Amino acid sequence: MIIDSRGMRQLEASSGFTNAQLMETAGKACADWISSHFSACRNILLLCGKGNNGGDGFVIGRILGSAFHVTAACVDGAPATKEAQDAFTLLSCDVLQDPDAILQAAQHTDLLVDCVYGVGFHGTLSARMKKLFSSINNMHLHVCSIDINSGAESDSGRYDPDAIRSDVTIALDCYKPFHMLRKDHQLFKHAYMVSLGIPHPDHSAFLEMNEDSFFAGYPRKKENAYKGTFGKTTVIGGSYGMAGALGMNIIGAKTVGVSYLNAVCPHEIYPVVASRFLTPVFHPFGDQDMYRVIEPLLYDTRAIAFGSGAVNMPKKEEILDLVLQAADCPVVLDAEAIRLLNHNYYILRFVHEPVILTPHIGEFSSLINRPVDVIQHDRIHLALQFAKDYKVFLVLKGPHTIVASPTGDLYINQSGCSGLAQAGSGDLLTGMIAGLLTMNNDVFQAVCMAVWLHGYLAEEGTKDHAANMLDLSRFPALADSLYFRHGF
Ligand SMILES: NC(=O)C1=CN([C@@H]2O[C@H](COP(=O)(O)OP(=O)(O)OC[C@H]3O[C@@H](n4cnc5c(N)ncnc54)[C@H](O)[C@@H]3O)[C@@H](O)[C@H]2O)[C@H](O)CC1
């Protein structure tokens, strides 16, 4: 289960265990994990803070003291919580406080255990702590962090550039958002979770997605199915110079198994796209007949995607208005459609059907007029806030794509690889989202399924190819293998 720090504190409070009992359990579970995975070590140095993360460290030190040579260091003053103070009094190893002595001990240690800050850390490190942590990081020691790497926040994705870097981070009882953002911060190489035996609720605001949960939401075609059983999907995209974007929408829809696809595009790219794809029903339009061609389609489709490659599309502003006003199904807005909303996104509040926006960080930055680095450091919060304020599903694309729902649900995607960092992969995702929205009425689930599948197939596509050579046109074939393996 993934949970944020507030949820974790509520779990602890209702667990039936005291904080001291939880600290003892946490310390013992971590000590057991360390002794079995670092059994070859002799000298262990514990860096402890003044909060309960430091308290966990004192318990770990007491237990490991029977088998290893343990030194503890109080790097941020004396323990400040009752539980940490009690754990400290039971510690019998050497305790260091002077930064120079700590760094000297670090040079002779086989393993450094980082228990300075856990989920209670917010903001940035003090100058003193930055100096200590950057010296430690420069020593390239074996490091195990407890719960959260010190200097990183548990919930937001923010971290100080001098936060402790570890080989392994042991998450206590649940993964926190921090653990799900590894590709962004790269503060640990591996994360493991140890259980504290706390009962978990059935529902968490964080959705998790894997093969099983994907297939739980992916419908099977029955024997008596016909082409309209799942309804129609409509993609409106491409324009002069960007015909391929519509092609990628089509490949995306094919990847998720759409059985009836409307492809809507300007007259000038129709011949080239139609000669490449045989199964969509094409609806070419121009300046004069845009309303006549597009409007009737909006009433006979289960999902619409608009915007991929639409930079030179005639009547694009009018199409956006039409789609947002007339559609009676979910609408996915990608690329140019998002740009058209810049400084004008308040209109999203007046749309009655679910709207899904799929910006990458640069597009989101232009949309909300905030610098890219501000968004990068506060992505989870800003995505959730935007989704809530404008009642949209926000798919903020990146190494860990985030999906935020208007009601505060969050998905942090774990699948994918750098092969997806290429032109066309967003257009492909848009087609996949629109296709899955046609087959699954739960908008949040369908969008997360598409995001997960997009990443999963990229991993599959680079198992026998270089990551930088990922061929996006292979996605339907890669998906076929997956579906076939699951008996479809
Ligand atoms: N169920 C569990 O997960 C359990 C977790 N435990 C451990 O407790 C920590 C959380 O403990 P808490 O005391 O709330 O916070 P920290 O130890 O992370 O310490 C925070 C400490 O530091 C101060 N602080 C915050 N931000 C800064 C900053 N930027 N600069 C300097 N100081 C800062 C803050 O005021 C506090 O004093 C959890 O992660 C687990 O490791 C329990 O042991 C029980 C079970």
The ligand as an SDF file (V2000), in Angstrom:
LIG
                    3D

 45 49  0  0  0  0  0  0  0  0999 V2000
    4.6480    3.5230   11.4120 N   0  0  0  0  0  0  0  0  0  0  0  0
    5.7530    4.1060   11.1960 C   0  0  0  0  0  0  0  0  0  0  0  0
    6.0450    4.3830   10.0600 O   0  0  0  0  0  0  0  0  0  0  0  0
    6.6370    4.4770   12.2750 C   0  0  0  0  0  0  0  0  0  0  0  0
    7.5690    5.4360   12.0600 C   0  0  0  0  0  0  0  0  0  0  0  0
    8.4290    5.8460   12.9530 N   0  0  0  0  0  0  0  0  0  0  0  0
    9.5030    6.6710   12.5540 C   0  0  0  0  0  0  0  0  0  0  0  0
    9.1820    8.0130   12.8200 O   0  0  0  0  0  0  0  0  0  0  0  0
    9.4940    8.8290   11.7120 C   0  0  0  0  0  0  0  0  0  0  0  0
    8.7480   10.0960   11.8090 C   0  0  0  0  0  0  0  0  0  0  0  0
    9.1130   10.6880   13.0180 O   0  0  0  0  0  0  0  0  0  0  0  0
    8.9970   12.2460   13.3570 P   0  0  0  0  0  0  0  0  0  0  0  0
    9.5460   12.4500   14.6970 O   0  0  0  0  0  0  0  0  0  0  0  0
    7.6130   12.6720   13.1000 O   0  0  0  0  0  0  0  0  0  0  0  0
    9.8800   12.9390   12.2690 O   0  0  0  0  0  0  0  0  0  0  0  0
   11.4060   12.7250   11.8640 P   0  0  0  0  0  0  0  0  0  0  0  0
   12.0760   11.7030   12.6170 O   0  0  0  0  0  0  0  0  0  0  0  0
   11.3790   12.6110   10.4000 O   0  0  0  0  0  0  0  0  0  0  0  0
   12.1340   14.0500   12.3210 O   0  0  0  0  0  0  0  0  0  0  0  0
   11.7370   15.2510   12.0050 C   0  0  0  0  0  0  0  0  0  0  0  0
   12.4730   16.2040   12.9500 C   0  0  0  0  0  0  0  0  0  0  0  0
   13.2080   17.0550   12.1640 O   0  0  0  0  0  0  0  0  0  0  0  0
   12.6470   18.3570   12.2280 C   0  0  0  0  0  0  0  0  0  0  0  0
   12.6740   18.9030   10.8700 N   0  0  0  0  0  0  0  0  0  0  0  0
   11.7390   18.8120    9.9340 C   0  0  0  0  0  0  0  0  0  0  0  0
   12.1550   19.4170    8.8110 N   0  0  0  0  0  0  0  0  0  0  0  0
   13.3860   19.9130    9.0690 C   0  0  0  0  0  0  0  0  0  0  0  0
   14.3290   20.6440    8.3040 C   0  0  0  0  0  0  0  0  0  0  0  0
   14.0950   21.0330    7.0570 N   0  0  0  0  0  0  0  0  0  0  0  0
   15.5070   20.9550    8.8740 N   0  0  0  0  0  0  0  0  0  0  0  0
   15.7810   20.5800   10.1440 C   0  0  0  0  0  0  0  0  0  0  0  0
   14.9150   19.8880   10.9110 N   0  0  0  0  0  0  0  0  0  0  0  0
   13.7370   19.5530   10.3720 C   0  0  0  0  0  0  0  0  0  0  0  0
   11.2620   18.1880   12.8180 C   0  0  0  0  0  0  0  0  0  0  0  0
   10.8500   19.3260   13.4670 O   0  0  0  0  0  0  0  0  0  0  0  0
   11.4770   16.9830   13.7180 C   0  0  0  0  0  0  0  0  0  0  0  0
   12.0340   17.3800   14.9290 O   0  0  0  0  0  0  0  0  0  0  0  0
    9.2040    7.9360   10.5690 C   0  0  0  0  0  0  0  0  0  0  0  0
    9.7910    8.3490    9.3600 O   0  0  0  0  0  0  0  0  0  0  0  0
    9.7760    6.6240   11.0560 C   0  0  0  0  0  0  0  0  0  0  0  0
   11.1600    6.5490   10.8320 O   0  0  0  0  0  0  0  0  0  0  0  0
    8.3020    5.4760   14.3750 C   0  0  0  0  0  0  0  0  0  0  0  0
    9.4340    4.9730   14.9150 O   0  0  0  0  0  0  0  0  0  0  0  0
    7.1820    4.4760   14.6550 C   0  0  0  0  0  0  0  0  0  0  0  0
    6.5380    3.7890   13.5800 C   0  0  0  0  0  0  0  0  0  0  0  0
  1  2  1  0
  2  3  2  0
  2  4  1  0
  4  5  2  0
  4 45  1  0
  5  6  1  0
  6  7  1  0
  6 42  1  0
  7  8  1  0
  7 40  1  0
  8  9  1  0
  9 10  1  0
  9 38  1  0
 10 11  1  0
 11 12  1  0
 12 13  2  0
 12 14  1  0
 12 15  1  0
 15 16  1  0
 16 17  2  0
 16 18  1  0
 16 19  1  0
 19 20  1  0
 20 21  1  0
 21 22  1  0
 21 36  1  0
 22 23  1  0
 23 24  1  0
 23 34  1  0
 24 25  1  0
 24 33  1  0
 25 26  2  0
 26 27  1  0
 27 28  1  0
 27 33  2  0
 28 29  1  0
 28 30  2  0
 30 31  1  0
 31 32  2  0
 32 33  1  0
 34 35  1  0
 34 36  1  0
 36 37  1  0
 38 39  1  0
 38 40  1  0
 40 41  1  0
 42 43  1  0
 42 44  1  0
 44 45  1  0
M  END
$$$$
